Amino acid sequence: MRLAQQNAVTSLSEDCKRQMLTASHTLAVDAKNLLDAVDQAKVLANLAHPPAE
């Protein structure tokens, strides 16, 4: 956050915004993959059942 505040008024602000957007997207995808892996492990361990379709 501090880095974003420092770069807010510089010519690098657009590049900083793009990098932060890329990083946030990567974090969101990684979080989803982690949740999917945990759910799959629960199913394999018979701790949970997949949702009925």
C-alpha positions, 0 to 999 in steps of 0.5 A: 500500500505504501508503494502505491501511495508513493507512486500515485503522483509519478509517471510510473503510476500507470505501470504500478497500477497494472502490476498491482492488478496483475498481482491481485488477479494472480492472488485471486486465482491462487486462492481459488486453486487452493480452495478447490484443492482443499475441497477435493481433499475433503471429498477424497477423505470422505469428510465432505460430499460433492454438491448434488447436481 
